[in-house]
Amino acid sequence: MAHTLGTLVAVNRRQYRETSDSRQLTGDHARINGGKGGTVMAAVLEIAPAAHPSRIPDRYATFDRDRLDVIVIGAGTGGFTAAALLTKRGFSVLVVDSHYEMAPALGIVHLGIARNFRLEGVPRTNFFVHPSYDQELVYAEARAGHFVEAPPCFISIASLKDPGNAALAPPGHTNMQLVSVVPSQPEAWGTDANAVASGAYHHVAAYEDAKRHFAERLIATAERRFPRLSHDIAYMEVSTPLTHSRFTHSTGGTSYGLANIPSQTLWRQPRNATEIGGLYLCGANTMTGHGIVGTMWSGVMAAVARGPRQCDD
């Protein structure tokens, strides 16, 4: 009964979701995300969860200590600002911090379907397909670096959300995306940190195999709502946490940033105005939280923090 209720609550909240129910704050955009310095995170190579460089975990050992110019201890506003400025000047920087947990990573299967869902009467909405009531298992397995055989699937159909956009798909076709929680460890995707650092990982055959297997499992889940979907695929591309890290520099390939858990909220997250004069923060890692609405509000709050006169300008 507890698993059933948890699943119904999760679906009712219409989340992807960024962390498991047992560890998440309640509410929708009223919930508050935590962390520090997220707006300049993209300028930093990696965040290692250790309090001192001598205790950097093994999975960060692939960083060549001789090639690192600077190790910044502390991922607060000052630490991230220093790291960003040093990186801009060409230094190799590692930020070390002991307090942050990132939200789980997402894998996405991008599909071009040789069917017109609008003519089929498919409603313009998101779909959530949960093969199991055990919502905790997916997150536990992802943290451990494993995939589940029948992953939950969030389905978004771009062609229905923006029907006037002819660039989304050719006539008679539908543009859709399948999303699920996945492990972020390179080894889970058939590669390693060295290949990720060099950019060579996406040429590795084992990586392509891992993407294909993930896509097959997620498409099988989606077929519970859209039968024979696999027979109508005209185009497919898979993005992984490694893809997200490569193109957006997100730590661990997370799509949400810092995990939305009680230990990373309220006074433990950054304010829009920082202790550095003229430096203001906005984005999903500030107090207004994840999601489109939360992120948009963070910009408003940063503008307000500057003061009314400056906003009028």
N, C-alpha and C positions, 0 to 999 in steps of 0.2 A: 504494500500500500504506500509506503514511504517513497519508493522509486516512482510509482505512478503519479503521486501528488507532485513530486519534484519535477517530473517531465511536464506535467500540465502547467505548473507555475512558470517553467522555463519558456514554454511555447507562448503562454499568455503574455510574457514580457517581450516577446518577439526579439530576442537577442541572438547573436551569431553562435556562441557567446564568448566573452573574453576571459572568464574563469569559471570554475565549477561552482555550483550553488552552495555547497557547504562552506565555501571560503569567501563568498561575495557579499557585498553590502546590498541591502534591499532598495527597491525603488527603480525608477527609470533614469531620466536625466537629473533627478534630484540626488542620485547617488554621486559620491565624490571620489575621484581618483587621486592617487598619491604619487610621490616622487619628487625629484629635484632636477632642474636644469635641462629638461627635455628639449627645449627649443634649439639648443646648440648641439644636441646629441649626434647629428649627422656629420659633424666635423671630426668626430673621434673614431679611432679604429675599433675599439671594443670596450666594454665595461666588464671588468673581472670582479666577481663577488668575493673579494678578500680584503682584509683590513690592512695588509702590508705586502709589499712586493715579494718578500721572502716566502709568503704563503699563497702565492698565486696558484690556483688549482691546476691539475695536470692538463685539463683540456685547453688551457691557455699557454701550455709549454711550447706550442708551435710558434709563438712569437719569438723571434731571434733576439735575445737580450742585447746582443752586440749591435743590432740594427735599430734598437729603440733609443731615440735621443732623450726622451723625457718620460718619466712615470709620474702622473699626477695622483696623489692620494687624496680621495674625497671627491664625490661627484655632486657637490653642491653648486650653487650659482658661480662662485669664484673658481672652483675647479674646472667646471665645464667652459667657462669663459677663457681661462688660461689655456686650456687644451685647444679650443677653437682658434685662438689667436696664434698659438704655436703651430698648429696644423696649416693655417693659411701661409705661414712663413716657411713651410717646407719641412718641418720637423716631424719625425715619427713619434706619435704620442699614444700612451696607454693610460686610461683612467681606471683607477682601482678603488672600489667601494664595497662596503660590507652589507649594505642595507636594502638593496633593490631587488625586486623580483619582477620580471617582465610578464606581461600577459601571454598566454599560450599563442603559438604561431598558427597561421591558417594556410591550408593548401587550397588552391583554386583551379578548377577545371573550366576552361573557357571553351564554349561549344558554338559551332554554327550548325543549326539543325535544318535539314531540308523539309521543313514543314512550316505552315503558317499558323502559329498558335492563336492569332487573333481570329482567323476564320474558323478555327476549331472551338471558339468560345471559351478559351482559357482566360480566367479573370486576371485583371491587372493587379497582382499582389505578389508578395513573397510566400514561399512555401517552406515548411519545416518538416522533414521526414526523419523520424527517430525510430530506428529498428528495434531499440531496446529501451526499457525504462531505466536502466542503470546509467544515469548521466555521469556519475563520478568515474566510472571505468575509463571513459574516453580520455579524460584529463590525466588520470593516473598513468595510463599507458603512454600518452604523449610525453609526459615528464620523464618517463623511464626510457624514452627513445624507441617506442614500439607503435605500430599501427594496429587498429582493431579491424577485424575481418568485415564487419558490417558497420561502417562509420555513419554517424548522423549527417544529414545533408541539409544545408540551407540553399534554397534555389532562388535566384534572382533572374528575371527575364527582361533584359534591357530593351528588346524590341517592343514589348508591351508597355514599358514605362515611358518610352519616348517614341511613339509610333510615327511621328513625322520626320524622324531622322533617317534618311535613306542611306546614310553612311554606315549604319550599324550592321546591315546584312543585305544581300541581294534580294530581289523580289522572290516571294515564295519561301524565304528562309527566315529563321529566327535566331537571334543572338541571345544566349543564356549563359549563366555562370552557376557552377556548383561549388559550394564552400564547406570545408570541415576543419576541425581542430586536428593538427598533425604534430609529430615530433619536429624539433628544430635542429637536432644534432646532425651534423654532416654524415656521420656513419649510418644513420637511419635511411639516408638517401643514397647509399652506395658509394660515398666518397669520403674525404677527410679534410681537416682544417687547412692543410697545406695546399690542396687543390682549390679550396674555396678562396684562400688568400691570393693565389696566383691568377684566379679566374679561369683555371683550366677544368674545373669540375663539370661544366656543362657539356664537355666533350667526352666525358667518361661514359662508357656503355652501361655500367652498373647504375649510374644516375638516371639514364634514360629508362632503364628497366624499372627502377623504383617509381619513377613518375607514371609509367604505363600501368603498373600494378595498382597504384593509388587511384588513378583515374578509373580503372575497371571497377574497383570496389565502390567508388563514389557514384558512378553511373548506375551500377546495380541497385544502389539505394534509391536513386532518383527514379528508377523505373517502377518503383512502387506507386508513384504518382503519375508518371508518364510512361506507360507500357511501350515496349519496343523502341525506346529512345536510342539505344545503341545501334539500331539498324538504320537510323536516319541521320547519323553524324556525317556532315560534309566537311567539317573543319574542327580540329581540336588542338588546344595548347594548354599546357599545365604550368602553373607558377607555384613555386615552393618557397619555404622560408629562406632558402639560399638565394632565390630570385629577389625576394624583397630586400634582403640585406645588401645584395649587390647593387641594386638600383636606387634604394632609398636610405641605405646605411642604418636600417632599423636593427637594434640589438636583438640577436636571436631570431630575426625574421618576423618579429611580432608585428601585427597589424594595428594593435591598440596601444602600444607603449607600456607604461608601467601597470602592473596588475592592480585590479580594482579590489583590494583586500583591506581589512580594517587597519593593519599595521602600516599602511601607506596612504593615510587619509588625514583630513583636518590639518592640525599643525605640522604634520609630517610631509606636507606637499607644498610646492612653491606658491607664493603669492604673486600677483601680477606685477607689483612693484618690488624690485630687489634692493639689496643693500648697496648695490653699485649705482651711483647716480646716472640717470639717463638710460638704464637698462631695464626693459619691461619684458615680461614673459607672457606668451599665449600658446594655445595648443591643447591637445588632448591630455597632456600630463599636468595641467594646472587644475585649480580647484573646481572648475565647472565640469570637468570630466570628459569621458569618451563620447564618441558619436558625433554626428553632424551638428546637432543642436548645441551640445556641450562645447564643441570646438569653436563654433561661431560665437557663442557667448564669451568665450575666453578673449576673443578679439575686442569685444565691447568692453569687457572688464579692464583690459590693458589700456584701452583708450581713456576710460574713466579714471584709471590710476594716474594718468598723466595730468589730469586736471581739466576742468570745463573750458578754460580759455584756450588751451592748446587744442582741445577737440574741435572747438569752433573754427580754428584756423585750418 
